[in-house]
């Protein structure tokens, strides 16, 4: 399994902090935000990781991270997204890097209290399909929201005005190699982007999307300055990637 960290986007919700740098390079407690994502994937036994980024500050990732040796990686790959086109489009840039392997996809502004290694292992035991991780949140309308009934995932609704539940889809996804063909078949949403929710619903329609509810906290650092502060406080008080 290969790892893909998506670290693009304009960072406008964290303005003015992001006027001079990519949001994923901002500090969260004692290290840059991007470190948490790399540490999670490396801790899950994933040795090959690609970072997909964009914008005017892409070169700063190479300066900060180098070839990934400080994380115990043999190599760290990079891809450049010309313009914001959605999470699914950014994932599509990793097709040749994945080279037919399954992928663990992690949004670079997501921080988890506990190690994702057990989740990755459960996905490895799946024959085919995908796996999403859900978390209970109060602001569900900001995310893809899961409709779960009797323990069965029925649908994921993207940023609904009236959320059908408080179960948000976190920025951690696992897919088999077919995900890249699915991405190619997508049409842009009303926002003009290729939505990762459409990828998940395609797997769901095939009855091949597994799900689980997260144990421990989940922090979406890019959602707002308030959420970035919350992430700093959570990491300082409870740690991360335990």
C-alpha positions, 0 to 999 in steps of 0.5 A, a space after each residue: 500500500 502506498 500513502 498519499 498526503 493531500 496538502 494543496 488548497 488556498 488556505 483562505 479559511 486561515 487567512 491571514 496566516 496563510 498569506 506567506 506560506 502553505 497552511 500545512 506548514 503552519 505549526 501545531 503545538 511543537 511541529 509543522 502540521 504536515 509532520 503529523 500526517 507523515 508520521 501517521 502513515 509511516 507509523 502504519 507501515 507505509 514506506 512510500 509516500 507522495 505529497 500532493 501540493 500546489 500554489 506559490 509555496 510548494 517548494 517549501 515542502 522540499 526544503 522542510 522535508 527533503 527525501 523523508 529520511 528523518 521520518 524513516 522513509 526510503 523516499 518521499 515523492 511530490 506532485 504539483 496540482 496546478 489549480 484547486 480542483 477538489 480532493 478527488 482530482 488531487 488524488 488522481 495525480 498519484 495514479 502513476 505513483 501508486 502503480 497498481 497498489 492500494 492507497 491510504 489517502 490522508 488530508 494533510 490538515 487532519 490530526 488524529 489522537 491515536 495511531 491509524 495503524 489498526 485501521 490500515 491493517 483492517 483495510 489490508 485484510 479487505 479483499 477489495 473496495 474502500 474504507 472511510 473513517 467517521 467521527 462525531 462532530 457538532 458542525 457536521 454541515 462543514 463535511 461529508 456526512 454519513 447516513 448510517 442505519 443499523 450499523 450499515 452505511 447507506 449514503 454520504 451527503 456532501 456539506 448538507 444544510 441539514 445534516 442527517 447525522 453528526 457523523 462526519 467523514 474524516 480526511 482519511 480514506 483507503 482505496 483499492 487500485 480501482 479508485 483512479 478509474 473512478 476518479 476519471 469517470 467523475 464529473 465536476 460538482 456545482 463547486 466545479 470540483 471533483 468530490 471525494 464524496 462522489 468517489 466514496 458513494 461510487 464504492 458504496 453503490 458497489 457495496 464495497 465501502 467499509 466504515 468505522 467510527 473513530 476512537 479518540 479525537 479528530 482535529 481538522 486544522 484547516 476548517 477555521 482559525 478556531 479549529 486550528 487553535 483547538 488542534 494545538 490545545 488537543 495536541 498539547 494536552 493529549 498528544 497525537 499519533 499515540 
